[in-house]
Amino acid sequence: MKAHIVGGGFGGLAAAAYLIRNAGASGQDITIYEADRQMGGGFFLGGSAESGYNLPGSVFDSEFRCTFDLLQAIPSTSDPAVSVKDEFFTFNARHLFHDRAHIMDRNGRVMHSPHFGLSLRDGFDLVRLALTPEARLDGRRIEEFFSSRFFATEFWLLWSTIMGSLPQHSATEFRRYMNRALALFPDLSDMTHILRTPFNQYQTFIEPLVAWLRPRGVNFLAGAFVQDIGFAPSPDRITANRLDYEQDGAATSVAVGPDDLVLVTLGSQAENLSVGSMTEAPPPQCSGRSSALWKRLAQGRSGFGKPDVFFGPVQVPTSRWVTFTVTTTGTEFIDQLSALTGSEPGIGGLVTLKDSGWLLSLTIFHQPEVIDQPPGTHLWWGYGLYPERNGDFVPKRMDACTGAEILEEVLRQLKFDRQLDTIMASSICIPCDIPYVNNIWMPRNRTDRPPVVPVGATNFGLIGQYVEVPQDIAFTIEYSARTAWEAIHVLLKCGPAPPPVYQGQYDPKALFGALKVFLCQ
Ligand SMILES: Cc1cc2nc3c(=O)[nH]c(=O)nc-3n(C[C@H](O)[C@H](O)[C@H](O)COP(=O)(O)OP(=O)(O)OC[C@H]3O[C@@H](n4cnc5c(N)ncnc54)[C@H](O)[C@@H]3O)c2cc1C
């Protein structure tokens, strides 16, 4: 059997590893086609200490069951004697978040309200949504279930800045988040049960997986864009027989046998991602390459979902984030923010400036965030949940701003005007426009995402965040890992089934903790 995996993000890499581990495949029979020059997809690491790093922020919990099942056998980059899983949990046990100032107002006051500001009516509305079956939530938005005051509560600000949800987003996905993340509910404010990677996600997860797969013979084709998959003619079976890809301007067609396997990653949250600099805003990108194959496969075929629900210009205003990574050789910003929040650098979690037009959230990483980060260099990160609004001090949309303009807006929001020049002089702020990052939250119907194995498929599976997996939440590598495991289990009929998705509503401890928020906090 030859296995062809389209997409070298976490999902595609996990698929290769599960094929070897669960199905006894030989690495030499596995090819990963990745359109980008680098593996990793949404888990990227760009730039350098000199030019300024660019990387994503980090939110995990302990219930990434498929992910950690896999990573317990993968040696970590920083210490190959330790598995990635052990490295992750040891780090988090030693460096628990203790966020003392998550939501801050314009005057630097921390918002802490009894019951996170939730009224009994809000509690009732949350329970009502949690009890509504998904079959009755098709196309519905979160805002249809709550009063407008709910969206000004501390709870909503905490939830939306950690999970990314907006009022106009999918009620189905929000319901799933409530059940999947119920155990996080009592500690949302100080984030003690929210975990992060010891280093950036690329070096923590992607590098070790690639380093494990490569010596096993897995063939990595970087810069290889898969344009089409051919299928054998059949009225009721879907059997891939051809894969066409383009690499460095050359087109190649690969024959696929009925006993071979093709797994396609549908889309990427990082589609059309664009990176700017201190002096340049991120230039708009429109290649649309990560969703192009999905659009092609879905054309004229039922059962392949609706890519346009997630990838189209109409989604961008509710799916865009602009993130920024600041590399600094000074300590002024870190000292000032730590003094303002009362949190030690590296354990403070997120600080959300609730009155800022862009709805800015910031975090100081535990240092070093990059394995070879030079001593004396510090990294911090932030993002805007409403980047299409104007800033309050820089009257521009965030996605049109240079790194210097974003940094200035942040510093003025924090009233660090006196330190502004010193901080600007010692910092490089790299803006990153990610127009589709939040599209997994778009309101959807149950058939908008295709199943992992389309009806009638014999050697063809779909993986990643735009495939339907009951109960799970899509803004996670766990989701993609689960699709990969499931596809291999169903199509090759070997190895164990993936473990069940954690569901807090059936966990007495999580239920009791959530109840306490209403009765005691
Ligand atoms: C800013 C940001 C922060 C995030 N934070 C977290 C977090 O804290 N925790 C968490 O769990 N998740 C987080 N995520 C989500 C995480 O990145 C995704 O869950 C994960 O990357 C999904 O893996 P994937 O392989 O399904 O897709 P991707 O990582 O998006 O990879 C898909 C890959 O497939 C390639 N591809 C698609 N079509 C083709 C084709 N036709 N030919 C060749 N290649 C193709 C794309 O180029 C892409 O590289 C974050 C994402 C972003 C962008």
The ligand as a Tripos MOL2 file, in Angstrom:
@<TRIPOS>MOLECULE
LIG
   53    58     1     0     0
SMALL
NO_CHARGES

@<TRIPOS>ATOM
      1 C1         -2.8780   31.9690   15.1770 C.3       1 LIG1
      2 C2         -3.2630   30.5570   15.4460 C.ar      1 LIG1
      3 C3         -3.2520   30.0790   16.7510 C.ar      1 LIG1
      4 C4         -3.6110   28.7680   17.0170 C.ar      1 LIG1
      5 N1         -3.5570   28.3180   18.2970 N.ar      1 LIG1
      6 C5         -3.8720   27.0340   18.5620 C.ar      1 LIG1
      7 C6         -3.7370   26.5190   19.8710 C.ar      1 LIG1
      8 O1         -3.3040   27.2160   20.7730 O.2       1 LIG1
      9 N2         -4.1080   25.2370   20.1030 N.ar      1 LIG1
     10 C7         -4.5370   24.4190   19.1120 C.ar      1 LIG1
     11 O2         -4.8150   23.2500   19.3630 O.2       1 LIG1
     12 N3         -4.6570   24.8800   17.8410 N.ar      1 LIG1
     13 C8         -4.3440   26.1610   17.5620 C.ar      1 LIG1
     14 N4         -4.4450   26.6380   16.2830 N.ar      1 LIG1
     15 C9         -5.0390   25.7590   15.2890 C.3       1 LIG1
     16 C10        -4.0180   24.8480   14.6880 C.3       1 LIG1
     17 O3         -3.0840   25.5920   13.9710 O.3       1 LIG1
     18 C11        -4.7520   23.8820   13.7960 C.3       1 LIG1
     19 O4         -5.6200   23.1400   14.6210 O.3       1 LIG1
     20 C12        -3.8440   22.9150   13.0820 C.3       1 LIG1
     21 O5         -2.8240   23.6130   12.4230 O.3       1 LIG1
     22 C13        -4.6760   22.1030   12.1120 C.3       1 LIG1
     23 O6         -3.8680   21.1880   11.4420 O.3       1 LIG1
     24 P1         -4.2290   20.7310    9.9780 P.3       1 LIG1
     25 O7         -3.1270   19.8590    9.5400 O.co2     1 LIG1
     26 O8         -5.6040   20.2220    9.9460 O.co2     1 LIG1
     27 O9         -4.2860   22.0530    9.1410 O.3       1 LIG1
     28 P2         -3.1150   23.1270    8.8390 P.3       1 LIG1
     29 O10        -2.1490   23.1770    9.9740 O.co2     1 LIG1
     30 O11        -3.8280   24.3350    8.4800 O.co2     1 LIG1
     31 O12        -2.3600   22.4780    7.6440 O.3       1 LIG1
     32 C14        -2.9780   22.1870    6.4330 C.3       1 LIG1
     33 C15        -1.8750   22.1940    5.4020 C.3       1 LIG1
     34 O13        -2.3710   21.6120    4.2060 O.3       1 LIG1
     35 C16        -1.7640   22.2720    3.1310 C.3       1 LIG1
     36 N5         -2.5960   22.0480    1.9470 N.ar      1 LIG1
     37 C17        -3.9330   22.2530    1.8240 C.ar      1 LIG1
     38 N6         -4.3340   21.9390    0.5710 N.ar      1 LIG1
     39 C18        -3.2280   21.5200   -0.0680 C.ar      1 LIG1
     40 C19        -3.0100   21.0590   -1.3950 C.ar      1 LIG1
     41 N7         -4.0130   20.9830   -2.2660 N.pl3     1 LIG1
     42 N8         -1.7650   20.6770   -1.7400 N.ar      1 LIG1
     43 C20        -0.7430   20.7220   -0.8500 C.ar      1 LIG1
     44 N9         -0.8980   21.1860    0.4190 N.ar      1 LIG1
     45 C21        -2.1270   21.5680    0.8000 C.ar      1 LIG1
     46 C22        -1.7290   23.7200    3.5570 C.3       1 LIG1
     47 O14        -0.7340   24.4430    2.8540 O.3       1 LIG1
     48 C23        -1.4130   23.5950    5.0470 C.3       1 LIG1
     49 O15        -0.0420   23.7120    5.3170 O.3       1 LIG1
     50 C24        -4.0340   27.9230   15.9690 C.ar      1 LIG1
     51 C25        -4.0320   28.3850   14.6600 C.ar      1 LIG1
     52 C26        -3.6270   29.6720   14.3970 C.ar      1 LIG1
     53 C27        -3.5760   30.1140   12.9630 C.3       1 LIG1
@<TRIPOS>BOND
     1     1     2 1
     2     2     3 ar
     3     2    52 ar
     4     3     4 ar
     5     4     5 ar
     6     4    50 ar
     7     5     6 ar
     8     6     7 ar
     9     6    13 1
    10     7     8 2
    11     7     9 ar
    12     9    10 ar
    13    10    11 2
    14    10    12 ar
    15    12    13 ar
    16    13    14 ar
    17    14    15 1
    18    14    50 ar
    19    15    16 1
    20    16    17 1
    21    16    18 1
    22    18    19 1
    23    18    20 1
    24    20    21 1
    25    20    22 1
    26    22    23 1
    27    23    24 1
    28    24    25 2
    29    24    26 1
    30    24    27 1
    31    27    28 1
    32    28    29 2
    33    28    30 1
    34    28    31 1
    35    31    32 1
    36    32    33 1
    37    33    34 1
    38    33    48 1
    39    34    35 1
    40    35    36 1
    41    35    46 1
    42    36    37 ar
    43    36    45 ar
    44    37    38 ar
    45    38    39 ar
    46    39    40 ar
    47    39    45 ar
    48    40    41 1
    49    40    42 ar
    50    42    43 ar
    51    43    44 ar
    52    44    45 ar
    53    46    47 1
    54    46    48 1
    55    48    49 1
    56    50    51 ar
    57    51    52 ar
    58    52    53 1
@<TRIPOS>SUBSTRUCTURE
     1 LIG1         1 GROUP 0 **** ****
